[in-house]
Amino acid sequence: MHLISADAGKFAVGHPMATFKRILSYFKPYKGRVIFAAIALVVNVGATVGGTLMLSVLVDNYIIPLANGSGDVTIGDFALMTGVMAALYLVGVLLHYAYNWIIVNMTTKIQRSIRDEMFENMQKLPVRFFDTHANGDVMSCYTNDTDTLRELLANGLPYLISNGLTVLAIFVAMLVINPMLTLLIMVMLVIMFVIVKYIGGKSGKHFVRQQKAIGVLDGYVEEHIEGMRVVKVFCHEDAEKAAFDDINGSLRGASRKAHTYANVLMPILGNLSYVNYALTAMVGALFMITGFAGMTIGKLMTFLQFSRQFSAPIGQMSQQMNSILMALAGAERIFALIDAEPETDEGYVTLVNAEIDAEGNVTESDVRTGQWAWKHYHKATDTTTYVRWTGEVEFENVTFGYVPEKTVLHEINLVAQPGQKIALVGSTGAGKTTITNLINRFYDIDEGKIRYDNINIKKIKKPDLRHSLGMVLQDTHLFTGTVRENIRYGNLDASDEDVENAAKLANADAFIRHLPQGYDTMISGDGANLSQGQRQLLSIARAAVADPPVLILDEATSSIDTRTEKLIEKGMDGLMNGRTVFIIAHRLSTVRNADVILVLEHGRIIERGNHEQLIARRGRYYQLYTGAFELD
């Protein structure tokens, strides 16, 4: 079974012309270079065509007279003319190099800008976006789609323009030499365009399908690399291979059709160009024998050379069109990610360092004081007030659902007093983690209000709100870097001493110092070289170094054995001291000392009280604690 196809290709929006115009807009900051590149390209094409045009003069006015021994032409004249012709070609080569250098320089900068835009906007996207888009599909935008766009910018588009100008210049030159032969070329050209339109259209359609199929495949592979242990535990290797074969088969089908049409096109155009060349030679020879339209040997040789040069760019452009269509499909997905609606933030209340005097007056401080206040600007009166942070969190009739058709929380009412430890217990799916996700506004509620120190959290800027909340999750994530850097991620301004003190508080210092390089030991692969318990301890240390006013511990000790849990209890108590703490735990022994225990079932709070009160009530908590009812 695979779970990605529904989301795959979600970025493709199907507006190639709008996408192409948007790609061109990235060249605006480089107008000077674009103009210089255009001049270099025009002169390059002119020099190349001019050099070929000189062939007829060289043959008719120099080679033939010298061969016949007639006229006043000398070997010196011939050498001079040959030198001029070589100089023209040399100018063309140098300008072609300059043109390519400018294009490569511009396109790499544009590619960097696009990647920066993608990543910047991705940081602003709401959590809900990543719930509904496969990770592999997003990754495909940074890899396959960016590669195809790079190919378009560095090769496809420049060569399309270059070949287009070359075709135009050669056409004008052929008209100058012999309009009648040019008409023959045009008849063949029309036939070529009909073939290109039919076969190229078929190929382009399948290249777009291929690009979408690559996103599906990447998503599937990425998902199963992460879940390989689960696959092996349940012995689903054969079933997953069969599912992968289906996805891979779809990609193969799209690729086969795309490349079949693309590969067939060039041989057809090549053979037509040979036919065109032969017909042109025959008709041109007849013109020369009969003296029609002033045809000479030199003009015929030049025209035949142009006919070959004329066919090659057309064939190349037909090939490039396939790459361009594929690149446009990738660019659409990239721009869809860039344009994905970012997380909105209408908040204006900020969290600041504060100084509080003996009378309780609050003033803002420029240095870290260990005390915090909410800076609240009142637009109506143009005044600013400071509310001391105390850590009080209140839910008033909160109702929420991740999707409109399914409500997860029903009329939740709770008050976490400053410094209280609030424990949330209940079966899986009861809504415990959802409550903590609403506190930090990963999601916005449907009904009701959530207040933080009596301020509606919708008024608080999200970065400030989240800065005031430390989270330790059950599923830890460590970044590639040293142990010290991973702990410091909780507070980038923390000193080495702060990092080590946080590790001691979480009781991670001892095992860290036994690592090969201690705090400077490199972590990679999401901490694959550490045990699950050690990874969790680092996650706790990361929260400790942040020194947040409010803590959310979502199964923070679930991956730590009982012995390790005992060792960190003191550290955790120190970490939680004076802070409002929300604790989610299946291991009920960890919540015994909570000030308030909330028992949830099907998104509703069915019991509340401290441990002794709930045990005395002999309700659901009593059943859970005594094992009469299992948490599942």
C-alpha positions in Angstrom: 0.0 0.0 0.0 1.3 3.4 -0.8 -0.1 6.7 0.5 1.4 9.3 -1.8 -0.4 9.4 -5.1 -3.3 11.6 -3.9 -0.9 14.4 -3.1 1.6 13.8 -5.9 1.7 16.4 -8.7 -0.2 18.8 -6.4 2.1 21.6 -7.5 1.4 21.3 -11.2 -1.0 24.1 -12.2 -0.9 24.0 -16.1 -0.2 27.6 -17.2 3.0 27.3 -19.3 2.8 30.8 -20.9 2.3 32.5 -17.6 5.2 30.4 -16.2 7.4 31.3 -19.1 6.8 35.0 -18.6 7.5 34.7 -14.9 10.8 32.9 -15.7 11.8 35.8 -18.0 11.0 38.3 -15.2 14.0 36.9 -13.3 16.3 38.5 -15.9 15.1 42.0 -15.1 17.9 42.7 -12.5 20.4 41.9 -15.2 19.2 44.2 -18.0 22.7 45.4 -18.9 24.1 41.9 -19.2 21.0 40.8 -21.2 21.6 43.7 -23.7 25.3 42.9 -24.0 24.5 39.2 -24.5 21.9 40.0 -27.1 24.4 42.2 -29.0 27.1 39.5 -28.8 24.6 36.9 -30.1 23.4 39.1 -33.0 27.0 39.9 -34.0 28.0 36.2 -33.6 25.2 35.1 -35.9 26.0 37.9 -38.3 29.7 36.9 -38.4 28.9 33.3 -39.0 26.4 33.9 -41.8 28.6 36.6 -43.2 31.6 34.2 -43.3 29.5 31.7 -45.2 28.2 34.3 -47.6 31.8 35.2 -48.4 32.2 31.6 -49.7 30.4 32.4 -52.9 32.7 35.5 -53.5 35.8 33.4 -52.7 34.8 30.7 -55.2 33.5 32.9 -58.0 35.9 35.8 -57.8 39.1 34.1 -56.6 39.3 30.3 -56.8 37.8 29.9 -60.3 39.8 32.8 -61.9 43.0 31.4 -60.3 42.2 27.9 -61.5 41.5 29.2 -65.0 44.5 31.5 -65.0 42.3 34.4 -66.0 41.8 37.8 -64.5 44.0 40.0 -62.3 43.5 37.9 -59.1 46.7 36.9 -57.3 47.5 34.4 -54.6 48.0 37.4 -52.3 44.4 38.6 -53.0 43.1 35.1 -52.3 45.1 34.8 -49.1 43.8 38.2 -47.9 40.2 37.2 -48.7 40.6 33.9 -46.9 42.1 35.8 -43.9 39.1 38.2 -43.8 36.7 35.1 -43.9 38.7 33.4 -41.1 38.6 36.7 -39.0 34.9 36.8 -39.3 34.6 33.2 -38.0 37.0 34.0 -35.2 34.9 37.0 -34.1 31.9 34.7 -34.1 33.7 32.2 -31.9 34.8 34.8 -29.4 31.4 36.4 -29.2 29.8 33.0 -28.8 32.1 32.3 -25.9 31.3 35.7 -24.3 27.6 35.2 -24.8 27.7 31.8 -23.1 29.8 33.1 -20.2 27.2 35.9 -19.6 24.3 33.4 -19.8 25.9 30.9 -17.4 26.7 33.6 -14.9 23.2 35.0 -15.0 21.4 31.7 -14.9 23.3 30.4 -12.0 22.4 33.5 -10.0 18.8 33.2 -11.1 18.7 29.6 -10.0 20.1 30.6 -6.6 17.5 33.3 -6.3 14.7 30.8 -7.1 16.0 28.2 -4.6 16.3 31.0 -1.9 12.7 32.0 -2.7 11.5 28.4 -2.4 13.2 27.8 0.9 12.2 31.2 2.3 8.6 30.7 1.6 8.7 27.1 2.8 9.7 28.4 6.3 6.6 30.6 6.3 4.1 27.8 5.4 1.7 26.6 8.0 2.1 23.1 9.5 -1.1 22.2 7.7 0.7 22.5 4.4 3.1 19.7 5.3 0.1 17.6 6.5 -1.3 17.6 3.0 1.8 17.4 0.8 4.1 14.5 0.6 7.7 15.3 1.7 9.1 13.7 -1.4 6.9 15.8 -3.6 8.2 18.9 -2.0 11.8 17.6 -2.2 11.3 17.0 -5.9 10.9 20.7 -6.4 14.4 21.2 -5.1 16.0 18.4 -7.1 14.4 17.3 -10.3 12.3 20.4 -11.0 15.3 22.7 -10.2 17.5 20.7 -12.5 15.1 20.9 -15.4 14.8 24.6 -14.8 18.5 25.0 -14.7 18.7 23.2 -18.1 16.1 25.6 -19.5 18.0 28.7 -18.3 21.5 27.6 -19.1 20.9 25.7 -22.4 17.3 25.5 -23.6 16.4 29.1 -23.7 19.8 30.5 -24.9 20.0 27.9 -27.6 16.4 28.4 -28.7 17.1 32.2 -29.1 20.4 31.5 -30.8 19.0 29.0 -33.2 16.0 31.2 -33.9 18.2 34.1 -34.9 20.4 31.8 -36.9 17.4 30.5 -38.9 16.2 34.0 -39.5 19.6 35.3 -40.7 20.2 32.2 -42.9 16.7 32.7 -44.4 17.4 36.3 -45.3 20.8 35.3 -46.7 19.2 32.6 -48.9 16.6 35.1 -50.2 19.5 37.3 -51.2 21.3 34.5 -53.0 18.3 32.9 -54.8 14.6 33.5 -53.9 13.4 30.5 -56.1 15.6 28.0 -54.3 14.5 29.6 -51.0 10.9 28.9 -51.9 11.8 25.2 -52.3 13.4 25.3 -48.9 10.3 26.9 -47.4 8.0 24.1 -48.8 10.2 21.5 -47.0 10.3 23.7 -43.9 6.5 23.7 -43.7 6.5 19.9 -43.9 9.1 19.9 -41.1 7.0 22.2 -38.9 3.9 20.1 -39.3 5.8 17.0 -38.2 7.4 18.9 -35.3 4.0 20.2 -34.2 2.4 16.7 -34.2 5.3 14.7 -32.8 6.6 17.4 -30.5 3.2 18.0 -29.0 2.8 14.3 -28.2 6.3 14.2 -26.7 5.8 17.4 -24.7 2.5 16.1 -23.2 4.3 12.9 -22.0 7.3 14.9 -20.7 4.9 16.8 -18.4 3.4 13.5 -17.2 7.0 12.2 -16.6 7.8 15.2 -14.4 4.7 14.6 -12.3 5.5 10.9 -12.0 9.0 11.7 -10.8 7.4 13.7 -7.9 5.3 10.6 -7.0 8.3 8.3 -7.1 10.4 10.6 -5.0 7.7 10.9 -2.4 7.2 7.2 -2.2 11.0 6.5 -1.9 11.5 9.2 0.7 8.5 7.9 2.8 9.8 4.4 2.7 13.4 5.2 3.6 12.0 6.8 6.8 9.7 3.9 7.4 12.0 1.0 6.4 12.0 -0.4 10.0 8.2 -0.5 10.0 8.2 -2.2 6.6 10.6 -4.9 7.9 8.8 -5.4 11.2 5.6 -6.2 9.4 7.3 -8.1 6.6 5.7 -6.0 3.9 8.8 -5.9 1.6 7.0 -7.8 -1.2 3.9 -5.7 -1.0 5.9 -2.5 -1.0 7.9 -3.7 -3.9 4.7 -4.4 -5.8 3.4 -0.9 -5.0 6.7 0.6 -6.1 6.6 -1.4 -9.3 3.2 0.2 -10.1 4.6 3.7 -9.5 7.8 3.0 -11.3 5.7 1.5 -14.2 3.7 4.7 -14.5 7.0 6.7 -14.7 8.4 4.3 -17.2 5.2 4.5 -19.3 5.4 8.3 -19.4 9.1 8.3 -20.0 8.9 5.7 -22.8 6.3 7.6 -24.7 8.0 11.0 -24.2 11.4 9.7 -25.3 10.0 7.6 -28.1 8.4 10.6 -29.7 11.5 12.8 -29.0 13.9 10.2 -30.4 11.9 9.6 -33.5 11.7 13.3 -34.3 15.4 13.9 -35.0 15.9 11.0 -37.5 12.8 12.1 -39.4 14.0 15.7 -39.6 17.5 14.5 -40.4 16.3 12.4 -43.3 14.1 15.2 -44.6 17.1 17.6 -44.4 19.1 15.2 -46.6 16.2 15.0 -49.1 16.0 18.8 -49.0 19.7 19.0 -49.6 19.6 16.6 -52.6 16.6 18.4 -54.2 18.2 21.8 -53.6 21.5 20.5 -55.3 19.6 19.2 -58.3 17.4 22.3 -58.8 20.4 24.6 -58.2 22.5 22.7 -60.7 19.8 23.1 -63.3 19.6 26.8 -62.5 23.4 27.0 -62.9 23.5 25.1 -66.2 20.7 27.1 -67.7 22.0 30.4 -66.2 18.6 31.0 -64.5 18.5 33.7 -61.9 22.3 34.3 -62.1 23.2 31.0 -60.3 26.9 30.4 -60.2 29.0 27.6 -58.7 30.0 29.8 -55.7 26.4 30.8 -55.0 25.2 27.2 -55.3 27.9 26.0 -52.9 27.0 28.8 -50.4 23.3 28.1 -50.8 23.8 24.3 -50.1 25.9 25.2 -47.1 23.1 27.4 -45.8 20.5 24.7 -46.5 22.5 22.4 -44.2 22.9 25.1 -41.6 19.2 25.9 -41.9 18.0 22.4 -41.1 20.2 21.8 -38.1 18.9 24.6 -35.9 15.3 23.6 -36.7 16.0 20.0 -35.6 17.8 21.3 -32.4 14.9 23.7 -31.6 12.4 20.7 -31.9 14.5 18.8 -29.4 14.8 21.8 -27.1 11.1 22.3 -27.1 10.7 18.9 -25.3 13.2 20.0 -22.7 11.5 23.4 -22.4 8.1 21.8 -21.9 9.5 19.5 -19.2 11.3 22.5 -17.6 8.1 24.6 -17.7 6.2 21.7 -15.9 9.0 21.7 -13.3 8.9 25.5 -13.0 5.1 25.5 -12.5 5.6 23.2 -9.5 8.4 25.4 -8.2 6.4 28.6 -8.5 3.4 26.8 -6.9 5.6 26.1 -3.9 6.9 29.7 -3.8 3.3 31.0 -4.1 1.8 28.7 -1.6 -0.1 30.8 0.9 2.2 31.5 3.9 1.1 31.3 7.5 -0.8 34.4 8.3 0.1 36.5 11.4 -2.2 39.3 12.4 -0.6 39.5 15.9 0.9 42.7 17.2 1.6 41.9 20.9 5.3 41.0 21.4 7.3 39.3 24.2 10.1 41.5 25.6 12.6 41.3 28.4 11.4 43.2 31.4 12.4 44.8 34.6 9.9 44.8 37.4 10.4 47.0 40.5 9.3 46.4 44.0 6.0 48.0 43.4 5.3 45.7 40.4 5.8 48.3 37.7 7.0 46.8 34.4 9.5 48.4 32.1 11.1 47.1 28.9 14.8 46.1 29.1 17.4 45.8 26.3 19.2 43.0 28.1 18.1 39.6 29.2 16.8 39.8 32.7 15.1 36.4 33.2 11.8 38.2 33.4 9.3 38.8 30.6 6.4 41.0 29.7 3.9 41.3 26.9 4.3 44.6 25.0 0.8 45.6 24.0 0.2 48.5 21.7 -3.3 50.0 21.7 -4.0 51.6 18.4 -7.2 53.3 19.6 -5.4 55.4 22.2 -1.9 55.3 20.7 -0.5 53.9 23.9 1.6 50.9 24.9 1.1 48.9 28.0 3.2 46.1 29.5 1.6 43.0 31.0 3.9 40.9 33.2 4.3 37.4 31.8 3.0 34.9 34.4 2.3 31.8 32.2 -1.5 31.7 32.6 -3.1 29.8 29.8 -6.9 29.6 29.4 -9.1 27.7 27.0 -12.7 29.0 26.7 -15.2 26.8 24.9 -12.6 25.8 22.3 -13.8 23.6 19.4 -11.4 22.5 16.6 -11.1 20.1 13.7 -8.2 19.5 11.3 -10.8 19.2 8.5 -14.3 20.8 8.5 -16.1 17.5 8.4 -14.4 16.1 11.6 -14.3 17.9 14.9 -11.4 16.8 17.1 -11.9 18.9 20.2 -15.4 19.8 21.7 -15.9 22.8 23.9 -12.6 22.5 25.8 -12.4 24.7 29.0 -9.3 24.7 31.1 -7.2 27.2 33.0 -3.5 26.7 33.7 -2.5 28.9 36.5 1.0 30.4 36.5 3.6 27.8 37.5 1.1 24.9 37.4 1.9 21.5 35.9 -1.1 20.5 33.7 -1.1 16.8 32.7 -3.1 15.6 29.7 -3.9 11.9 29.7 -6.2 9.8 27.6 -6.3 7.2 24.8 -4.5 7.8 21.5 -6.6 10.2 19.4 -8.3 11.8 22.4 -6.9 15.2 21.5 -4.0 15.7 23.9 -1.4 16.8 21.3 -4.0 18.8 19.5 -4.4 21.0 22.6 -0.7 21.8 22.7 -0.7 22.4 18.9 -3.4 25.0 19.4 -1.5 26.8 22.2 1.4 27.5 19.9 -1.0 28.2 17.0 0.3 25.5 14.6 -3.5 25.5 13.9 -6.2 28.1 14.6 -9.3 27.2 16.5 -12.8 27.1 14.9 -14.7 28.4 17.9 -13.9 29.8 21.3 -10.9 31.6 22.6 -7.4 30.8 24.0 -5.9 33.5 26.3 -2.3 33.8 27.3 -1.9 36.0 30.4 -5.4 37.2 29.6 -4.4 38.2 26.1 -6.1 36.5 23.1 -3.3 34.5 21.5 -4.5 35.7 18.1 -3.3 39.2 19.1 0.2 37.8 19.9 2.8 37.7 17.1 3.4 34.0 16.3 7.2 34.2 16.6 6.9 35.8 20.1 4.2 33.3 21.1 6.3 30.3 20.1 9.5 31.9 21.6 7.7 31.8 24.9 6.9 28.1 24.5 9.5 25.3 24.9 8.5 22.0 23.4 10.0 18.5 23.8 8.3 16.1 21.4 8.1 12.3 21.4 9.6 12.2 17.9 12.9 14.0 18.2 14.7 15.5 15.3 18.5 16.2 15.3 20.2 18.2 12.6 23.5 17.4 10.9 26.1 19.1 13.1 27.8 18.7 16.4 26.1 17.8 19.7 26.8 21.4 20.9 25.2 22.9 17.8 22.1 20.7 18.2 21.6 21.8 21.8 22.3 25.4 20.9 19.5 25.3 18.3 17.2 26.1 21.2 18.9 29.4 21.7 21.4 30.5 19.1 22.9 33.1 21.5 23.7 30.6 24.1 27.3 30.4 25.2 29.2 27.1 25.5 28.7 27.3 29.2 24.9 27.7 28.8 24.9 24.7 26.5 26.7 22.5 29.0 24.6 23.7 31.9 21.5 22.8 29.9 22.9 19.4 29.2 23.6 18.9 32.9 20.1 20.0 33.8 18.7 17.3 31.4 21.3 14.8 32.7 22.7 14.5 29.2 26.2 15.8 30.1 27.5 12.4 31.3 26.8 10.4 28.1 27.9 13.4 25.9 31.3 13.5 27.5 31.7 9.8 26.7 31.2 10.4 23.0 34.3 10.3 20.8 34.7 14.1 20.6 32.3 15.0 23.5 30.2 18.1 22.7 32.0 18.4 19.3 30.9 14.9 18.2 29.2 15.1 14.8 25.6 13.9 14.5 24.3 12.8 11.1 21.4 10.9 9.8 19.0 12.4 12.5 21.2 11.0 15.2 21.5 7.4 13.9 24.7 6.9 16.0 22.8 7.6 19.2 20.2 5.6 21.1 16.6 6.8 21.1 17.0 7.7 24.8 20.1 9.8 24.1 18.4 11.6 21.3 15.5 12.4 23.7 17.9 13.7 26.3 19.5 16.1 23.7 16.0 17.3 22.8 15.3 18.0 26.5 18.6 19.9 26.8 17.7 21.9 23.7 14.5 23.0 25.4 16.4 23.8 28.6 18.9 26.1 26.9 16.0 28.1 25.4 14.9 28.9 28.9 11.2 29.3 27.9 8.5 30.7 30.1 6.1 27.8 29.2 7.0 24.2 28.6 5.1 21.6 26.6 6.4 18.0 27.2 4.7 15.7 24.7 5.7 12.2 25.8 9.1 13.7 26.6 10.3 10.7 28.5 8.6 8.0 26.5 11.8 6.8 24.9 13.8 6.8 28.0 14.1 3.7 30.2 12.9 3.8 33.8 16.5 4.1 35.2 17.3 7.1 33.0 13.9 8.6 33.8 14.8 8.5 37.5 18.1 10.2 36.8 16.5 13.1 35.0 13.6 13.7 37.3 15.6 16.2 39.3 16.7 17.9 36.2 13.2 18.0 34.8 11.9 19.4 38.1 14.6 22.1 37.9 13.6 22.8 34.3 9.9 23.0 35.2 10.3 25.1 38.3 8.4 28.4 38.1 7.0 27.6 34.7 3.6 26.7 33.4 4.0 23.1 32.1 1.8 21.0 29.9 2.6 17.3 30.2 1.3 14.7 27.8 2.1 11.1 29.0 1.0 7.6 28.5 3.2 6.6 31.4 0.9 7.7 34.2 3.6 7.5 36.9 5.2 10.6 35.3 2.1 12.8 35.9 1.4 11.9 39.6 2.9 15.2 40.8 1.0 17.3 38.3 -1.1 20.1 39.9 -4.0 19.3 37.6 -4.7 16.2 35.6 -7.1 16.4 32.6 -8.5 13.2 31.3 -9.6 13.4 27.7 -11.8 11.1 25.7 -13.0 11.7 22.1 -12.0 15.3 22.3 -13.8 16.1 25.5 -12.5 16.6 29.1 -14.3 14.0 31.1 -12.3 14.3 34.4 -10.1 16.9 36.1 -8.3 17.1 39.4 -5.0 16.1 41.0 -3.9 12.5 41.4 -5.4 11.9 44.8 -8.7 13.4 43.8 -9.0 11.4 40.7 -8.0 8.2 42.4 -10.6 8.8 45.1 -13.2 9.4 42.4 -12.6 5.9 41.0 -13.5 7.0 37.5 -11.6 6.7 34.2 -8.3 7.9 35.5 -8.5 5.3 38.3 -9.1 2.7 35.7 -6.2 3.9 33.6 -3.9 4.1 36.6 -4.7 0.7 38.0 -4.7 -1.0 34.6 -8.4 -1.8 34.6 -8.5 0.2 31.3 -5.6 0.2 28.9 -4.4 3.3 27.0 -4.3 2.4 23.4 
